[in-house]
Amino acid sequence: MLAGILLIAAGLGLNFLTIDVFVGTQFESWLSGVGVGTILMGIIALIIGFGIWKGWKIMWIIAMILYLISAVLLIVSLVLMLMDGETIGAALLVPLAICLIILFYLTRKKVKEFFGVGG
């Protein structure tokens, strides 16, 4: 839920920056769009965080889907970078490790029982 609050604050900051600093420039509409998108992501993160805190089964399913998609995309990125001969840094490995840890945690018996998921 903290991530949601931080995203909303960042989005509001970007929108205020757009209003105060970049009025009339080419960055105005782009930065405003990014700010609105960030606010929407923050609201979604708050809803998911609240649902996970309350143990809603649908949020467990959504979290599993999102983390599986993230892990797959990070692995694909890793493979593509290795095929291009690029060096792999922490910017790719840390999020992948976090995704895998969260997926491991979500599949533990007590966590699944908390969410009312079979198994």
CORKADA-V221994 format. One record per helix or strand. SS is the DSSP state (H for helix, E for strand). FROM is the first residue (numbers start at 1). TO is the last residue. If there is no record, write none. Layout:
ss=SS from=FROM to=TO
ss=SS from=FROM to=TO
This chain:
ss=H from=2 to=20
ss=H from=27 to=54
ss=H from=57 to=83
ss=H from=90 to=106
ss=H from=109 to=115
